[in-house]
Amino acid sequence: MSLLEIENEAKALSIQERAALVTTLLDTLPGSAYDVSDEEVAQRDRELEEGLVEPLSQAEFVRRIELERRA
């Protein structure tokens, strides 16, 4: 069965079935290399709110990641 056929079969499922399938598939992917705690998220949010750090646009974030990967 091709990927396109699988996609079409999945699209024919009910919302609940698709959600269950997505959950199952996501569980098969490797975990993130980075583990960020709720405390770190809160700290970074405070830094943004207090103007201690400058936010990045999504485009700038992607640009920097691509530069890192080339290095």
PyMOL commands that set and color helices and strands:
alter all, ss='L'
color gray80, all
select helices_A, chain A and resi 3-11+15-27+38-49+58-70
alter helices_A, ss='H'
color red, helices_A
deselect
rebuild
show_as cartoon
